[in-house]
């Protein structure tokens, strides 16, 4: 670059960013490299605040967190709120609350709607405007970014021409109308107050290939970027492409684990890293979480599938360990064999391997999740079950919570299968919202309400062979059973006592005799 052009570029950069005096070198000093052992990974979870936390996002978060922790690295939460149109108020608070519900402790980054912790912040993109401007000013000074004065109408007209003539769409080559405007003309337009956005000046060609090593998929070869992409929008907000490169540089991320939809954007990001003289991060692109739909598979959908939102598991009362345990089974297929060998071990001891992840997409199976939940709950004591049901019902069923609290000793017995210090297995509970419906008959109020609601009042009932049993006889049987039943009997003793009660009421207690008589 000749001296005159270099000076002109600096003049243009200072005109666009007159208040920016901090340099990229200053940022390098302010956000130094993390001091970690060799091979440690710094990963991040970076959701957009668009309303709710998707199960696929929790899946990706878990991968990021596991990889960082098992390598003795760092994991942090960043909020990517550069797309203001899609932002939903209260999303950040909901994200952090839901993560806490799954026992995910955030030690760096955004930890609540109003709190951040860590020396690499701010961790919310809307608070990092100056950092982005510093980097874009640097690109303009190097002649690698420029103001584009094309109006939306002009851009739409170009796209229409490209589509009608079956030309690769985009802002490149002869279609990059502001790319070759002289520096003097650009300066004049900015001085005149013409509206503009900032574009990156690409040196790539779609006829050439670039490649990178994906930690999940191996070597990927892909066409270079040739688009002069937008880096700063008209409202001064950066695009994802710029924000990703800048944020992950100055938060010192070294492994970016994100969705597979970003694979096509890697050439853009590689070019931006090179333009900024930044070391390129390592990439790992996770496939979407899938669901079986008939004979085919599709992405888990927030419109079609209740289990697509993590709030479903919280509100339904799945134990927090259940969801994490199940997600690990679909992250790595060797998790289940590991669990069988280590039934009492914490899942934190399991080492996730990116190379073992399914590139075709993990298949989410709600039935399998329910089985995992039943298995986990079966290992709980009655005290643990009661504690969990109380915690859930306090938030989601206040009346049931009050009912359980009236007599905690009685409530504990309801869920208990312990006797003589022996814990028997119960696999009839999947999630806490099921408990009230399954155990309603232990509570007079619930039982009476159920009788009334379902119209169970009767004068007689019919047996399968159409024999009528009167209401009075039913009462007599129940009264006799209550009077004689002994809680301390084992299964066989209970059955023998039941036969004695039946015999005293003149019921047949021998199946062969019953069949002969009938």
NORRANOR-V428112 format. One record per pair of residues at least 24 apart in sequence whose ideal C-beta (glycine too) atoms are under 10 Angstrom apart, sorted by sequence separation. I is the first residue (numbers start at 1). GAP is how many residues later the second one is. If there is no record, write none. Layout:
i=I gap=GAP
i=I gap=GAP
This chain:
i=43 gap=24
i=44 gap=24
i=154 gap=24
i=202 gap=24
i=241 gap=24
i=244 gap=24
i=245 gap=24
i=249 gap=24
i=256 gap=24
i=260 gap=24
i=261 gap=24
i=262 gap=24
i=324 gap=24
i=328 gap=24
i=332 gap=24
i=333 gap=24
i=414 gap=24
i=415 gap=24
i=477 gap=24
i=480 gap=24
i=481 gap=24
i=42 gap=25
i=43 gap=25
i=150 gap=25
i=176 gap=25
i=200 gap=25
i=202 gap=25
i=240 gap=25
i=244 gap=25
i=245 gap=25
i=248 gap=25
i=254 gap=25
i=256 gap=25
i=257 gap=25
i=258 gap=25
i=260 gap=25
i=261 gap=25
i=321 gap=25
i=331 gap=25
i=332 gap=25
i=333 gap=25
i=383 gap=25
i=386 gap=25
i=387 gap=25
i=389 gap=25
i=414 gap=25
i=477 gap=25
i=480 gap=25
i=41 gap=26
i=42 gap=26
i=43 gap=26
i=150 gap=26
i=176 gap=26
i=202 gap=26
i=242 gap=26
i=245 gap=26
i=246 gap=26
i=254 gap=26
i=255 gap=26
i=256 gap=26
i=257 gap=26
i=258 gap=26
i=259 gap=26
i=260 gap=26
i=321 gap=26
i=331 gap=26
i=332 gap=26
i=385 gap=26
i=386 gap=26
i=389 gap=26
i=41 gap=27
i=77 gap=27
i=150 gap=27
i=200 gap=27
i=201 gap=27
i=202 gap=27
i=241 gap=27
i=242 gap=27
i=245 gap=27
i=249 gap=27
i=254 gap=27
i=255 gap=27
i=256 gap=27
i=257 gap=27
i=258 gap=27
i=259 gap=27
i=260 gap=27
i=261 gap=27
i=330 gap=27
i=331 gap=27
i=385 gap=27
i=386 gap=27
i=388 gap=27
i=414 gap=27
i=415 gap=27
i=40 gap=28
i=41 gap=28
i=43 gap=28
i=148 gap=28
i=149 gap=28
i=150 gap=28
i=171 gap=28
i=199 gap=28
i=200 gap=28
i=201 gap=28
i=240 gap=28
i=241 gap=28
i=244 gap=28
i=245 gap=28
i=249 gap=28
i=250 gap=28
i=253 gap=28
i=254 gap=28
i=255 gap=28
i=256 gap=28
i=257 gap=28
i=258 gap=28
i=259 gap=28
i=260 gap=28
i=330 gap=28
i=386 gap=28
i=411 gap=28
i=414 gap=28
i=477 gap=28
i=41 gap=29
i=42 gap=29
i=75 gap=29
i=77 gap=29
i=148 gap=29
i=149 gap=29
i=173 gap=29
i=199 gap=29
i=200 gap=29
i=239 gap=29
i=240 gap=29
i=244 gap=29
i=245 gap=29
i=249 gap=29
i=252 gap=29
i=253 gap=29
i=255 gap=29
i=256 gap=29
i=257 gap=29
i=259 gap=29
i=333 gap=29
i=382 gap=29
i=383 gap=29
i=385 gap=29
i=386 gap=29
i=413 gap=29
i=414 gap=29
i=476 gap=29
i=40 gap=30
i=41 gap=30
i=43 gap=30
i=44 gap=30
i=45 gap=30
i=46 gap=30
i=47 gap=30
i=49 gap=30
i=50 gap=30
i=76 gap=30
i=77 gap=30
i=78 gap=30
i=79 gap=30
i=146 gap=30
i=148 gap=30
i=172 gap=30
i=199 gap=30
i=200 gap=30
i=241 gap=30
i=242 gap=30
i=245 gap=30
i=246 gap=30
i=248 gap=30
i=249 gap=30
i=332 gap=30
i=382 gap=30
i=385 gap=30
i=386 gap=30
i=477 gap=30
i=40 gap=31
i=41 gap=31
i=42 gap=31
i=43 gap=31
i=44 gap=31
i=45 gap=31
i=46 gap=31
i=47 gap=31
i=48 gap=31
i=49 gap=31
i=50 gap=31
i=75 gap=31
i=76 gap=31
i=77 gap=31
i=78 gap=31
i=79 gap=31
i=147 gap=31
i=148 gap=31
i=171 gap=31
i=199 gap=31
i=200 gap=31
i=241 gap=31
i=245 gap=31
i=249 gap=31
i=330 gap=31
i=331 gap=31
i=381 gap=31
i=382 gap=31
i=384 gap=31
i=385 gap=31
i=404 gap=31
i=411 gap=31
i=39 gap=32
i=40 gap=32
i=41 gap=32
i=42 gap=32
i=43 gap=32
i=44 gap=32
i=45 gap=32
i=46 gap=32
i=47 gap=32
i=48 gap=32
i=49 gap=32
i=75 gap=32
i=76 gap=32
i=77 gap=32
i=78 gap=32
i=92 gap=32
i=146 gap=32
i=149 gap=32
i=172 gap=32
i=173 gap=32
i=198 gap=32
i=199 gap=32
i=200 gap=32
i=246 gap=32
i=248 gap=32
i=249 gap=32
i=330 gap=32
i=343 gap=32
i=382 gap=32
i=383 gap=32
i=385 gap=32
i=400 gap=32
i=404 gap=32
i=410 gap=32
i=411 gap=32
i=473 gap=32
i=38 gap=33
i=39 gap=33
i=40 gap=33
i=41 gap=33
i=42 gap=33
i=43 gap=33
i=44 gap=33
i=45 gap=33
i=46 gap=33
i=47 gap=33
i=48 gap=33
i=50 gap=33
i=74 gap=33
i=75 gap=33
i=76 gap=33
i=77 gap=33
i=146 gap=33
i=148 gap=33
i=172 gap=33
i=173 gap=33
i=197 gap=33
i=198 gap=33
i=199 gap=33
i=245 gap=33
i=248 gap=33
i=329 gap=33
i=330 gap=33
i=339 gap=33
i=382 gap=33
i=383 gap=33
i=400 gap=33
i=403 gap=33
i=410 gap=33
i=37 gap=34
i=39 gap=34
i=40 gap=34
i=41 gap=34
i=42 gap=34
i=44 gap=34
i=45 gap=34
i=46 gap=34
i=47 gap=34
i=48 gap=34
i=49 gap=34
i=61 gap=34
i=65 gap=34
i=74 gap=34
i=75 gap=34
i=76 gap=34
i=77 gap=34
i=79 gap=34
i=146 gap=34
i=147 gap=34
i=172 gap=34
i=197 gap=34
i=198 gap=34
i=242 gap=34
i=330 gap=34
i=381 gap=34
i=382 gap=34
i=473 gap=34
i=36 gap=35
i=37 gap=35
i=48 gap=35
i=49 gap=35
i=50 gap=35
i=51 gap=35
i=74 gap=35
i=76 gap=35
i=146 gap=35
i=197 gap=35
i=198 gap=35
i=245 gap=35
i=327 gap=35
i=330 gap=35
i=344 gap=35
i=380 gap=35
i=381 gap=35
i=382 gap=35
i=383 gap=35
i=397 gap=35
i=400 gap=35
i=404 gap=35
i=36 gap=36
i=37 gap=36
i=44 gap=36
i=50 gap=36
i=51 gap=36
i=52 gap=36
i=149 gap=36
i=170 gap=36
i=196 gap=36
i=197 gap=36
i=198 gap=36
i=229 gap=36
i=245 gap=36
i=329 gap=36
i=336 gap=36
i=339 gap=36
i=343 gap=36
i=381 gap=36
i=382 gap=36
i=396 gap=36
i=397 gap=36
i=400 gap=36
i=407 gap=36
i=36 gap=37
i=49 gap=37
i=50 gap=37
i=51 gap=37
i=79 gap=37
i=146 gap=37
i=149 gap=37
i=197 gap=37
i=244 gap=37
i=327 gap=37
i=381 gap=37
i=396 gap=37
i=399 gap=37
i=403 gap=37
i=406 gap=37
i=36 gap=38
i=48 gap=38
i=49 gap=38
i=50 gap=38
i=51 gap=38
i=53 gap=38
i=57 gap=38
i=61 gap=38
i=78 gap=38
i=148 gap=38
i=168 gap=38
i=196 gap=38
i=197 gap=38
i=198 gap=38
i=289 gap=38
i=326 gap=38
i=330 gap=38
i=377 gap=38
i=397 gap=38
i=34 gap=39
i=48 gap=39
i=49 gap=39
i=51 gap=39
i=52 gap=39
i=65 gap=39
i=77 gap=39
i=87 gap=39
i=147 gap=39
i=195 gap=39
i=197 gap=39
i=200 gap=39
i=225 gap=39
i=229 gap=39
i=326 gap=39
i=329 gap=39
i=330 gap=39
i=378 gap=39
i=392 gap=39
i=393 gap=39
i=397 gap=39
i=400 gap=39
i=403 gap=39
i=404 gap=39
i=406 gap=39
i=34 gap=40
i=48 gap=40
i=49 gap=40
i=51 gap=40
i=58 gap=40
i=62 gap=40
i=65 gap=40
i=76 gap=40
i=143 gap=40
i=146 gap=40
i=147 gap=40
i=149 gap=40
i=198 gap=40
i=215 gap=40
i=225 gap=40
i=227 gap=40
i=290 gap=40
i=326 gap=40
i=329 gap=40
i=389 gap=40
i=392 gap=40
i=393 gap=40
i=400 gap=40
i=403 gap=40
i=49 gap=41
i=50 gap=41
i=53 gap=41
i=58 gap=41
i=61 gap=41
i=65 gap=41
i=76 gap=41
i=77 gap=41
i=149 gap=41
i=198 gap=41
i=200 gap=41
i=215 gap=41
i=216 gap=41
i=222 gap=41
i=223 gap=41
i=225 gap=41
i=226 gap=41
i=227 gap=41
i=231 gap=41
i=289 gap=41
i=382 gap=41
i=385 gap=41
i=388 gap=41
i=391 gap=41
i=392 gap=41
i=403 gap=41
i=49 gap=42
i=52 gap=42
i=53 gap=42
i=62 gap=42
i=76 gap=42
i=78 gap=42
i=83 gap=42
i=84 gap=42
i=147 gap=42
i=155 gap=42
i=197 gap=42
i=200 gap=42
i=215 gap=42
i=222 gap=42
i=225 gap=42
i=226 gap=42
i=229 gap=42
i=326 gap=42
i=327 gap=42
i=381 gap=42
i=390 gap=42
i=393 gap=42
i=403 gap=42
i=48 gap=43
i=49 gap=43
i=51 gap=43
i=52 gap=43
i=53 gap=43
i=61 gap=43
i=78 gap=43
i=79 gap=43
i=81 gap=43
i=82 gap=43
i=147 gap=43
i=151 gap=43
i=217 gap=43
i=220 gap=43
i=222 gap=43
i=224 gap=43
i=225 gap=43
i=229 gap=43
i=326 gap=43
i=329 gap=43
i=380 gap=43
i=388 gap=43
i=389 gap=43
i=392 gap=43
i=393 gap=43
i=400 gap=43
i=403 gap=43
i=47 gap=44
i=49 gap=44
i=51 gap=44
i=53 gap=44
i=58 gap=44
i=74 gap=44
i=76 gap=44
i=78 gap=44
i=79 gap=44
i=80 gap=44
i=81 gap=44
i=82 gap=44
i=151 gap=44
i=198 gap=44
i=216 gap=44
i=222 gap=44
i=223 gap=44
i=224 gap=44
i=225 gap=44
i=227 gap=44
i=325 gap=44
i=326 gap=44
i=328 gap=44
i=379 gap=44
i=382 gap=44
i=385 gap=44
i=388 gap=44
i=389 gap=44
i=47 gap=45
i=49 gap=45
i=53 gap=45
i=76 gap=45
i=78 gap=45
i=79 gap=45
i=80 gap=45
i=81 gap=45
i=149 gap=45
i=150 gap=45
i=222 gap=45
i=225 gap=45
i=226 gap=45
i=286 gap=45
i=326 gap=45
i=327 gap=45
i=378 gap=45
i=49 gap=46
i=52 gap=46
i=53 gap=46
i=58 gap=46
i=74 gap=46
i=77 gap=46
i=78 gap=46
i=79 gap=46
i=80 gap=46
i=81 gap=46
i=82 gap=46
i=140 gap=46
i=149 gap=46
i=150 gap=46
i=214 gap=46
i=217 gap=46
i=220 gap=46
i=224 gap=46
i=225 gap=46
i=323 gap=46
i=326 gap=46
i=378 gap=46
i=379 gap=46
i=380 gap=46
i=389 gap=46
i=399 gap=46
i=400 gap=46
i=76 gap=47
i=77 gap=47
i=78 gap=47
i=79 gap=47
i=147 gap=47
i=148 gap=47
i=149 gap=47
i=150 gap=47
i=224 gap=47
i=225 gap=47
i=322 gap=47
i=325 gap=47
i=326 gap=47
i=378 gap=47
i=379 gap=47
i=385 gap=47
i=388 gap=47
i=389 gap=47
i=399 gap=47
i=47 gap=48
i=79 gap=48
i=147 gap=48
i=148 gap=48
i=149 gap=48
i=222 gap=48
i=322 gap=48
i=324 gap=48
i=325 gap=48
i=378 gap=48
i=53 gap=49
i=147 gap=49
i=148 gap=49
i=150 gap=49
i=179 gap=49
i=214 gap=49
i=323 gap=49
i=377 gap=49
i=378 gap=49
i=380 gap=49
i=386 gap=49
i=45 gap=50
i=78 gap=50
i=82 gap=50
i=146 gap=50
i=147 gap=50
i=148 gap=50
i=176 gap=50
i=178 gap=50
i=322 gap=50
i=323 gap=50
i=325 gap=50
i=326 gap=50
i=375 gap=50
i=377 gap=50
i=378 gap=50
i=385 gap=50
i=389 gap=50
i=147 gap=51
i=148 gap=51
i=176 gap=51
i=212 gap=51
i=318 gap=51
i=321 gap=51
i=322 gap=51
i=325 gap=51
i=374 gap=51
i=377 gap=51
i=378 gap=51
i=467 gap=51
i=146 gap=52
i=147 gap=52
i=175 gap=52
i=176 gap=52
i=214 gap=52
i=318 gap=52
i=321 gap=52
i=322 gap=52
i=374 gap=52
i=375 gap=52
i=377 gap=52
i=145 gap=53
i=146 gap=53
i=172 gap=53
i=173 gap=53
i=175 gap=53
i=319 gap=53
i=322 gap=53
i=374 gap=53
i=376 gap=53
i=377 gap=53
i=465 gap=53
i=45 gap=54
i=145 gap=54
i=146 gap=54
i=172 gap=54
i=173 gap=54
i=212 gap=54
i=312 gap=54
i=318 gap=54
i=319 gap=54
i=322 gap=54
i=373 gap=54
i=374 gap=54
i=377 gap=54
i=145 gap=55
i=146 gap=55
i=170 gap=55
i=171 gap=55
i=172 gap=55
i=173 gap=55
i=211 gap=55
i=212 gap=55
i=318 gap=55
i=321 gap=55
i=322 gap=55
i=374 gap=55
i=377 gap=55
i=144 gap=56
i=145 gap=56
i=170 gap=56
i=171 gap=56
i=172 gap=56
i=210 gap=56
i=211 gap=56
i=308 gap=56
i=313 gap=56
i=317 gap=56
i=321 gap=56
i=371 gap=56
i=373 gap=56
i=374 gap=56
i=144 gap=57
i=170 gap=57
i=171 gap=57
i=172 gap=57
i=210 gap=57
i=212 gap=57
i=307 gap=57
i=316 gap=57
i=319 gap=57
i=373 gap=57
i=374 gap=57
i=140 gap=58
i=143 gap=58
i=144 gap=58
i=168 gap=58
i=169 gap=58
i=170 gap=58
i=171 gap=58
i=209 gap=58
i=212 gap=58
i=307 gap=58
i=318 gap=58
i=319 gap=58
i=372 gap=58
i=373 gap=58
i=45 gap=59
i=139 gap=59
i=142 gap=59
i=144 gap=59
i=168 gap=59
i=170 gap=59
i=171 gap=59
i=208 gap=59
i=211 gap=59
i=305 gap=59
i=307 gap=59
i=318 gap=59
i=371 gap=59
i=373 gap=59
i=139 gap=60
i=210 gap=60
i=306 gap=60
i=313 gap=60
i=370 gap=60
i=45 gap=61
i=49 gap=61
i=137 gap=61
i=139 gap=61
i=140 gap=61
i=206 gap=61
i=210 gap=61
i=300 gap=61
i=305 gap=61
i=319 gap=61
i=369 gap=61
i=370 gap=61
i=136 gap=62
i=139 gap=62
i=299 gap=62
i=300 gap=62
i=307 gap=62
i=369 gap=62
i=46 gap=63
i=47 gap=63
i=204 gap=63
i=220 gap=63
i=297 gap=63
i=298 gap=63
i=300 gap=63
i=44 gap=64
i=45 gap=64
i=46 gap=64
i=49 gap=64
i=136 gap=64
i=204 gap=64
i=297 gap=64
i=300 gap=64
i=44 gap=65
i=45 gap=65
i=133 gap=65
i=202 gap=65
i=220 gap=65
i=299 gap=65
i=319 gap=65
i=42 gap=66
i=132 gap=66
i=202 gap=66
i=204 gap=66
i=217 gap=66
i=297 gap=66
i=319 gap=66
i=204 gap=67
i=215 gap=67
i=216 gap=67
i=217 gap=67
i=200 gap=68
i=203 gap=68
i=212 gap=68
i=214 gap=68
i=215 gap=68
i=216 gap=68
i=217 gap=68
i=286 gap=68
i=290 gap=68
i=320 gap=68
i=419 gap=68
i=420 gap=68
i=202 gap=69
i=213 gap=69
i=214 gap=69
i=215 gap=69
i=216 gap=69
i=217 gap=69
i=319 gap=69
i=419 gap=69
i=201 gap=70
i=202 gap=70
i=212 gap=70
i=213 gap=70
i=214 gap=70
i=215 gap=70
i=216 gap=70
i=217 gap=70
i=284 gap=70
i=287 gap=70
i=290 gap=70
i=291 gap=70
i=420 gap=70
i=200 gap=71
i=203 gap=71
i=212 gap=71
i=213 gap=71
i=214 gap=71
i=216 gap=71
i=284 gap=71
i=286 gap=71
i=287 gap=71
i=290 gap=71
i=292 gap=71
i=317 gap=71
i=419 gap=71
i=200 gap=72
i=203 gap=72
i=282 gap=72
i=285 gap=72
i=286 gap=72
i=287 gap=72
i=288 gap=72
i=289 gap=72
i=290 gap=72
i=291 gap=72
i=292 gap=72
i=317 gap=72
i=202 gap=73
i=284 gap=73
i=286 gap=73
i=287 gap=73
i=288 gap=73
i=289 gap=73
i=290 gap=73
i=291 gap=73
i=292 gap=73
i=319 gap=73
i=201 gap=74
i=285 gap=74
i=287 gap=74
i=288 gap=74
i=289 gap=74
i=290 gap=74
i=291 gap=74
i=317 gap=74
i=318 gap=74
i=413 gap=74
i=49 gap=75
i=200 gap=75
i=286 gap=75
i=287 gap=75
i=289 gap=75
i=290 gap=75
i=291 gap=75
i=317 gap=75
i=44 gap=76
i=286 gap=76
i=316 gap=76
i=317 gap=76
i=46 gap=77
i=48 gap=77
i=49 gap=77
i=315 gap=77
i=42 gap=78
i=314 gap=78
i=317 gap=78
i=44 gap=79
i=46 gap=79
i=317 gap=79
i=148 gap=80
i=315 gap=80
i=316 gap=80
i=317 gap=80
i=314 gap=81
i=315 gap=81
i=146 gap=82
i=148 gap=82
i=152 gap=82
i=314 gap=82
i=145 gap=83
i=34 gap=85
i=147 gap=85
i=34 gap=86
i=145 gap=86
i=148 gap=86
i=32 gap=87
i=144 gap=87
i=145 gap=87
i=31 gap=88
i=32 gap=88
i=30 gap=89
i=31 gap=89
i=30 gap=90
i=31 gap=90
i=140 gap=91
i=139 gap=92
i=139 gap=93
i=136 gap=95
i=135 gap=96
i=136 gap=96
i=135 gap=97
i=145 gap=97
i=257 gap=97
i=132 gap=99
i=133 gap=99
i=255 gap=99
i=260 gap=99
i=31 gap=100
i=132 gap=100
i=257 gap=100
i=30 gap=101
i=260 gap=101
i=136 gap=102
i=27 gap=103
i=129 gap=103
i=133 gap=103
i=135 gap=103
i=139 gap=103
i=27 gap=104
i=132 gap=104
i=132 gap=105
i=133 gap=105
i=132 gap=106
i=136 gap=106
i=24 gap=107
i=27 gap=107
i=129 gap=107
i=131 gap=107
i=132 gap=107
i=135 gap=107
i=22 gap=108
i=26 gap=108
i=27 gap=108
i=129 gap=108
i=135 gap=108
i=322 gap=108
i=22 gap=109
i=25 gap=109
i=129 gap=109
i=322 gap=109
i=20 gap=110
i=24 gap=110
i=128 gap=110
i=132 gap=110
i=135 gap=110
i=136 gap=110
i=319 gap=110
i=19 gap=111
i=22 gap=111
i=23 gap=111
i=24 gap=111
i=27 gap=111
i=126 gap=111
i=132 gap=111
i=135 gap=111
i=319 gap=111
i=22 gap=112
i=23 gap=112
i=125 gap=112
i=131 gap=112
i=134 gap=112
i=317 gap=112
i=318 gap=112
i=319 gap=112
i=17 gap=113
i=20 gap=113
i=21 gap=113
i=24 gap=113
i=25 gap=113
i=125 gap=113
i=317 gap=113
i=318 gap=113
i=319 gap=113
i=19 gap=114
i=20 gap=114
i=23 gap=114
i=24 gap=114
i=132 gap=114
i=135 gap=114
i=316 gap=114
i=317 gap=114
i=318 gap=114
i=20 gap=115
i=22 gap=115
i=23 gap=115
i=24 gap=115
i=125 gap=115
i=128 gap=115
i=131 gap=115
i=132 gap=115
i=135 gap=115
i=316 gap=115
i=317 gap=115
i=318 gap=115
i=17 gap=116
i=20 gap=116
i=21 gap=116
i=131 gap=116
i=134 gap=116
i=315 gap=116
i=316 gap=116
i=317 gap=116
i=16 gap=117
i=17 gap=117
i=20 gap=117
i=24 gap=117
i=315 gap=117
i=316 gap=117
i=317 gap=117
i=20 gap=118
i=23 gap=118
i=125 gap=118
i=128 gap=118
i=131 gap=118
i=313 gap=118
i=315 gap=118
i=316 gap=118
i=317 gap=118
i=17 gap=119
i=125 gap=119
i=128 gap=119
i=131 gap=119
i=16 gap=120
i=17 gap=120
i=16 gap=121
i=17 gap=121
i=125 gap=121
i=125 gap=122
i=128 gap=122
i=13 gap=123
i=14 gap=123
i=17 gap=123
i=128 gap=123
i=13 gap=124
i=16 gap=124
i=17 gap=124
i=123 gap=124
i=12 gap=125
i=13 gap=125
i=15 gap=125
i=122 gap=125
i=13 gap=126
i=14 gap=126
i=10 gap=127
i=13 gap=127
i=14 gap=127
i=120 gap=127
i=144 gap=127
i=12 gap=128
i=13 gap=128
i=123 gap=128
i=144 gap=128
i=11 gap=129
i=12 gap=129
i=13 gap=129
i=16 gap=129
i=121 gap=129
i=9 gap=130
i=10 gap=130
i=11 gap=130
i=13 gap=130
i=16 gap=130
i=120 gap=130
i=121 gap=130
i=144 gap=130
i=145 gap=130
i=9 gap=131
i=10 gap=131
i=12 gap=131
i=16 gap=131
i=120 gap=131
i=144 gap=131
i=9 gap=132
i=10 gap=132
i=13 gap=132
i=15 gap=132
i=119 gap=132
i=120 gap=132
i=144 gap=132
i=9 gap=133
i=12 gap=133
i=118 gap=133
i=120 gap=133
i=139 gap=133
i=142 gap=133
i=7 gap=134
i=9 gap=134
i=12 gap=134
i=142 gap=134
i=6 gap=135
i=8 gap=135
i=9 gap=135
i=12 gap=135
i=142 gap=135
i=6 gap=136
i=9 gap=136
i=139 gap=136
i=6 gap=137
i=9 gap=137
i=135 gap=137
i=138 gap=137
i=139 gap=137
i=216 gap=137
i=217 gap=137
i=218 gap=137
i=5 gap=138
i=138 gap=138
i=215 gap=138
i=216 gap=138
i=217 gap=138
i=138 gap=139
i=215 gap=139
i=216 gap=139
i=1 gap=140
i=135 gap=140
i=136 gap=140
i=214 gap=140
i=215 gap=140
i=216 gap=140
i=217 gap=140
i=1 gap=141
i=135 gap=141
i=216 gap=141
i=218 gap=141
i=1 gap=142
i=109 gap=142
i=215 gap=142
i=216 gap=142
i=217 gap=142
i=108 gap=143
i=135 gap=143
i=216 gap=143
i=214 gap=145
i=67 gap=148
i=84 gap=149
i=83 gap=150
i=82 gap=151
i=84 gap=151
i=63 gap=153
i=82 gap=153
i=84 gap=153
i=83 gap=154
i=82 gap=155
i=81 gap=156
i=82 gap=156
i=83 gap=156
i=82 gap=157
i=83 gap=157
i=82 gap=158
i=80 gap=160
i=82 gap=160
i=82 gap=161
i=81 gap=162
i=82 gap=162
i=80 gap=163
i=80 gap=164
i=78 gap=165
i=80 gap=167
i=78 gap=169
i=16 gap=170
i=78 gap=170
i=12 gap=171
i=15 gap=171
i=16 gap=171
i=11 gap=172
i=12 gap=172
i=15 gap=172
i=11 gap=173
i=78 gap=173
i=8 gap=174
i=9 gap=174
i=12 gap=174
i=16 gap=174
i=41 gap=174
i=8 gap=175
i=11 gap=175
i=12 gap=175
i=15 gap=175
i=76 gap=175
i=78 gap=175
i=7 gap=176
i=8 gap=176
i=11 gap=176
i=15 gap=176
i=76 gap=176
i=9 gap=177
i=74 gap=177
i=76 gap=177
i=5 gap=178
i=8 gap=178
i=12 gap=178
i=74 gap=178
i=75 gap=178
i=4 gap=179
i=8 gap=179
i=74 gap=179
i=16 gap=180
i=73 gap=180
i=74 gap=180
i=17 gap=181
i=73 gap=181
i=16 gap=182
i=73 gap=182
i=71 gap=184
i=68 gap=185
i=68 gap=187
i=67 gap=188
i=64 gap=189
i=68 gap=189
i=67 gap=190
i=64 gap=191
i=66 gap=191
i=48 gap=192
i=64 gap=192
i=65 gap=192
i=64 gap=193
i=46 gap=194
i=63 gap=194
i=64 gap=194
i=61 gap=196
i=46 gap=197
i=60 gap=197
i=46 gap=198
i=60 gap=198
i=60 gap=199
i=46 gap=201
i=46 gap=202
i=57 gap=202
i=44 gap=203
i=56 gap=203
i=44 gap=204
i=43 gap=205
i=46 gap=205
i=42 gap=206
i=44 gap=207
i=46 gap=207
i=102 gap=208
i=42 gap=209
i=44 gap=209
i=101 gap=209
i=42 gap=210
i=43 gap=210
i=46 gap=210
i=101 gap=210
i=42 gap=211
i=43 gap=211
i=44 gap=211
i=98 gap=211
i=99 gap=211
i=102 gap=211
i=41 gap=212
i=42 gap=212
i=43 gap=212
i=44 gap=212
i=45 gap=212
i=46 gap=212
i=98 gap=212
i=101 gap=212
i=102 gap=212
i=41 gap=213
i=42 gap=213
i=43 gap=213
i=44 gap=213
i=45 gap=213
i=98 gap=213
i=101 gap=213
i=40 gap=214
i=41 gap=214
i=42 gap=214
i=43 gap=214
i=44 gap=214
i=97 gap=214
i=101 gap=214
i=17 gap=215
i=40 gap=215
i=43 gap=215
i=95 gap=215
i=98 gap=215
i=16 gap=216
i=36 gap=216
i=41 gap=216
i=94 gap=216
i=98 gap=216
i=102 gap=216
i=104 gap=216
i=34 gap=217
i=67 gap=217
i=94 gap=217
i=97 gap=217
i=103 gap=217
i=31 gap=218
i=32 gap=218
i=34 gap=218
i=36 gap=218
i=102 gap=218
i=103 gap=218
i=27 gap=219
i=31 gap=219
i=33 gap=219
i=34 gap=219
i=101 gap=219
i=102 gap=219
i=30 gap=220
i=31 gap=220
i=32 gap=220
i=34 gap=220
i=64 gap=220
i=100 gap=220
i=102 gap=220
i=103 gap=220
i=104 gap=220
i=28 gap=221
i=31 gap=221
i=33 gap=221
i=63 gap=221
i=102 gap=221
i=103 gap=221
i=24 gap=222
i=27 gap=222
i=28 gap=222
i=64 gap=222
i=101 gap=222
i=102 gap=222
i=27 gap=223
i=63 gap=223
i=60 gap=224
i=24 gap=225
i=102 gap=225
i=24 gap=226
i=60 gap=226
i=59 gap=227
i=59 gap=228
i=60 gap=228
i=59 gap=229
i=60 gap=229
i=56 gap=230
i=59 gap=230
i=56 gap=231
i=58 gap=231
i=56 gap=232
i=57 gap=232
i=56 gap=233
i=54 gap=234
i=55 gap=234
i=56 gap=234
i=54 gap=235
i=43 gap=238
i=42 gap=239
i=43 gap=239
i=41 gap=241
i=43 gap=241
i=59 gap=241
i=41 gap=243
i=56 gap=243
i=56 gap=244
i=55 gap=245
i=33 gap=246
i=54 gap=246
i=56 gap=246
i=54 gap=247
i=55 gap=247
i=54 gap=248
i=61 gap=249
i=28 gap=250
i=52 gap=250
i=55 gap=250
i=51 gap=251
i=58 gap=251
i=59 gap=251
i=24 gap=252
i=55 gap=252
i=56 gap=252
i=57 gap=252
i=58 gap=252
i=24 gap=253
i=55 gap=253
i=57 gap=253
i=24 gap=254
i=54 gap=254
i=55 gap=254
i=56 gap=254
i=54 gap=255
i=55 gap=255
i=58 gap=255
i=52 gap=256
i=53 gap=256
i=54 gap=256
i=55 gap=256
i=52 gap=257
i=53 gap=257
i=55 gap=257
i=51 gap=258
i=52 gap=258
i=53 gap=258
i=55 gap=258
i=52 gap=259
i=52 gap=260
i=53 gap=261
i=62 gap=261
i=62 gap=262
i=66 gap=262
i=59 gap=264
i=63 gap=264
i=58 gap=265
i=62 gap=265
i=63 gap=265
i=66 gap=265
i=58 gap=266
i=61 gap=266
i=62 gap=266
i=66 gap=266
i=60 gap=267
i=55 gap=268
i=59 gap=268
i=63 gap=268
i=58 gap=269
i=59 gap=269
i=62 gap=269
i=63 gap=269
i=59 gap=271
i=60 gap=271
i=55 gap=272
i=59 gap=272
i=70 gap=278
i=69 gap=279
i=70 gap=279
i=70 gap=280
i=71 gap=280
i=66 gap=281
i=70 gap=281
i=66 gap=282
i=70 gap=282
i=69 gap=283
i=70 gap=283
i=66 gap=284
i=67 gap=284
i=62 gap=285
i=66 gap=285
i=67 gap=285
i=66 gap=286
i=67 gap=286
i=65 gap=287
i=66 gap=287
i=67 gap=287
i=64 gap=288
i=66 gap=288
i=63 gap=289
i=62 gap=290
i=63 gap=291
i=63 gap=294
i=59 gap=303
i=56 gap=305
i=59 gap=305
i=56 gap=306
i=56 gap=308
i=55 gap=309
i=41 gap=313
